[in-house]
Amino acid sequence: MENALAVVTVVVVGLLVGVEFAVGVFFNPILDRLPDNGGLAGRSDGARVLGKVMPVWYIGSVVLGVLWAALAWGGAAAGLVTAATALLVLSVLMSIVLLVPIASRGARWTPESVPADWKQQIGRWDRFHYVRIGVIVTAFALMVVGLA
């Protein structure tokens, strides 16, 4: 049971890391290079779509981590999984406090309603996102080591 849960958790968190990495390192920079602020619509749509999926994914990852840590308690992997889960909780808190407010505004932007400082706002979101990527990559690495 613990091994199956560990594998599922590592896969779910690994996919989460992959999506967040791709958004930060590939998709958003591609959108930002589109002429005439063409990336605004893509970022806005991405905020709407991912804003529905990512909360479930993040909370699900935390729940899986808690379950794995509970089953592993007293074993060699318990400390690593607990630390990884704590980092996932940190990433959720970062999302709620730092990223979601900006993304929620961005999800409503249209070419007609975009604020003058929208580029600064998405730049701030990007910086917070890179930090969050570092946090979840570290959590994932700890889980992989715990699985091994």
Backbone torsions as a table, in degrees:
resi	resn	phi	psi	omega
1	MET	NA	-48.5	-179.1
2	GLU	-62.5	-41.5	-179.4
3	ASN	-63.4	-42.8	179.1
4	ALA	-63.5	-44.4	178.8
5	LEU	-62.9	-40.0	179.1
6	ALA	-61.8	-44.7	-179.9
7	VAL	-64.6	-46.4	178.9
8	VAL	-59.3	-44.0	-179.1
9	THR	-63.2	-45.2	179.6
10	VAL	-63.4	-39.6	179.0
11	VAL	-66.3	-46.4	-178.9
12	VAL	-62.7	-46.5	179.8
13	VAL	-68.2	-37.4	177.7
14	GLY	-62.4	-42.0	177.1
15	LEU	-66.0	-39.0	176.1
16	LEU	-58.9	-47.1	178.6
17	VAL	-60.0	-43.8	-179.5
18	GLY	-61.0	-43.3	179.5
19	VAL	-65.4	-48.1	-177.8
20	GLU	-65.2	-37.9	176.6
21	PHE	-63.2	-46.4	-179.1
22	ALA	-62.3	-40.5	178.3
23	VAL	-61.3	-49.0	-174.9
24	GLY	-73.5	-36.9	-171.9
25	VAL	-97.3	-27.1	-176.7
26	PHE	-116.4	-59.8	-170.6
27	PHE	-65.3	-52.7	-178.4
28	ASN	-62.2	-43.6	176.2
29	PRO	-61.5	-35.6	176.4
30	ILE	-64.1	-46.4	179.2
31	LEU	-61.2	-39.0	-178.4
32	ASP	-66.7	-22.6	179.8
33	ARG	-86.6	-5.3	178.7
34	LEU	-67.5	142.6	-178.0
35	PRO	-70.9	157.9	174.9
36	ASP	55.0	40.9	179.3
37	ASN	57.0	31.4	-179.2
38	GLY	-62.4	-22.7	179.8
39	GLY	-74.7	-12.6	-179.6
40	LEU	-58.5	-46.1	-180.0
41	ALA	-65.1	-39.5	178.9
42	GLY	-65.1	-43.4	178.2
43	ARG	-65.8	-40.5	-179.8
44	SER	-64.5	-44.6	177.8
45	ASP	-65.9	-40.8	177.3
46	GLY	-60.4	-39.7	178.1
47	ALA	-64.0	-38.1	179.0
48	ARG	-69.5	-47.2	-176.7
49	VAL	-69.2	-53.2	-177.5
50	LEU	-70.2	-25.2	176.9
51	GLY	-64.3	-20.3	176.8
52	LYS	-89.6	-33.6	-173.4
53	VAL	-90.2	-44.0	-170.8
54	MET	-63.8	-37.6	177.5
55	PRO	-58.3	-41.0	178.8
56	VAL	-64.8	-42.2	-178.8
57	TRP	-65.4	-45.2	179.7
58	TYR	-65.1	-48.9	-179.1
59	ILE	-64.6	-40.8	176.6
60	GLY	-59.8	-39.5	177.8
61	SER	-64.3	-41.1	177.6
62	VAL	-63.5	-45.4	-179.5
63	VAL	-61.3	-45.0	177.6
64	LEU	-61.1	-41.4	178.3
65	GLY	-63.1	-41.5	177.9
66	VAL	-63.1	-45.2	179.3
67	LEU	-62.1	-44.0	179.3
68	TRP	-63.7	-44.8	179.3
69	ALA	-60.6	-39.6	179.5
70	ALA	-65.5	-43.7	179.2
71	LEU	-68.7	-30.9	-177.4
72	ALA	-87.6	-5.0	-173.3
73	TRP	-51.3	128.9	-178.7
74	GLY	91.7	-12.2	179.8
75	GLY	-96.4	178.8	-176.3
76	ALA	-64.6	-32.6	-175.4
77	ALA	-85.1	-12.7	-171.6
78	ALA	-56.7	-45.9	-178.4
79	GLY	-64.8	-42.3	179.9
80	LEU	-65.4	-44.5	-178.1
81	VAL	-68.6	-38.2	177.8
82	THR	-64.2	-44.5	177.6
83	ALA	-62.9	-42.5	178.5
84	ALA	-62.3	-42.3	-180.0
85	THR	-66.4	-38.2	176.4
86	ALA	-61.4	-39.0	176.5
87	LEU	-66.3	-36.8	175.9
88	LEU	-64.6	-38.9	175.7
89	VAL	-62.1	-43.1	176.6
90	LEU	-58.2	-42.2	-179.9
91	SER	-64.9	-35.4	176.3
92	VAL	-66.2	-44.9	178.8
93	LEU	-62.9	-42.1	175.9
94	MET	-59.0	-42.9	-179.7
95	SER	-60.7	-49.0	-176.5
96	ILE	-64.2	-44.2	-173.1
97	VAL	-82.9	-40.3	-170.7
98	LEU	-104.9	-44.6	-170.3
99	LEU	-92.3	-43.1	-175.6
100	VAL	-60.2	-42.2	179.1
101	PRO	-57.8	-40.5	178.9
102	ILE	-70.3	-45.2	-178.9
103	ALA	-63.5	-36.7	179.3
104	SER	-64.4	-40.7	175.8
105	ARG	-65.0	-46.1	-178.0
106	GLY	-62.0	-30.7	179.9
107	ALA	-64.9	-22.8	-178.4
108	ARG	-96.9	-5.5	-176.6
109	TRP	-72.2	138.8	170.8
110	THR	-128.0	166.6	177.2
111	PRO	-56.2	-27.3	-179.0
112	GLU	-83.5	-24.9	-173.0
113	SER	-113.1	4.3	-175.8
114	VAL	-67.7	135.3	178.4
115	PRO	-72.9	160.4	-178.0
116	ALA	-62.9	-30.3	-177.3
117	ASP	-97.4	24.8	-174.7
118	TRP	-61.4	-35.4	179.9
119	LYS	-66.7	-37.4	177.0
120	GLN	-66.9	-38.1	179.4
121	GLN	-65.5	-43.6	179.5
122	ILE	-71.9	-29.4	174.6
123	GLY	-63.6	-40.2	176.9
124	ARG	-65.0	-44.3	177.7
125	TRP	-57.7	-45.7	-179.2
126	ASP	-59.2	-44.1	180.0
127	ARG	-62.4	-45.3	176.9
128	PHE	-62.4	-38.9	-179.3
129	HIS	-63.3	-41.0	178.5
130	TYR	-61.7	-39.6	177.0
131	VAL	-64.2	-43.7	178.7
132	ARG	-62.0	-39.0	176.2
133	ILE	-58.6	-44.9	178.0
134	GLY	-59.3	-39.8	179.9
135	VAL	-65.6	-46.7	-176.0
136	ILE	-75.6	-28.4	173.9
137	VAL	-65.0	-40.9	177.4
138	THR	-63.9	-43.2	177.3
139	ALA	-60.0	-45.0	179.4
140	PHE	-61.3	-44.9	179.6
141	ALA	-60.8	-42.0	178.3
142	LEU	-62.8	-38.8	179.1
143	MET	-68.2	-39.7	178.2
144	VAL	-62.6	-44.4	177.4
145	VAL	-63.6	-40.3	177.2
146	GLY	-63.0	-33.6	178.2
147	LEU	-70.0	-37.9	-179.2
148	ALA	-72.2	NA	NA
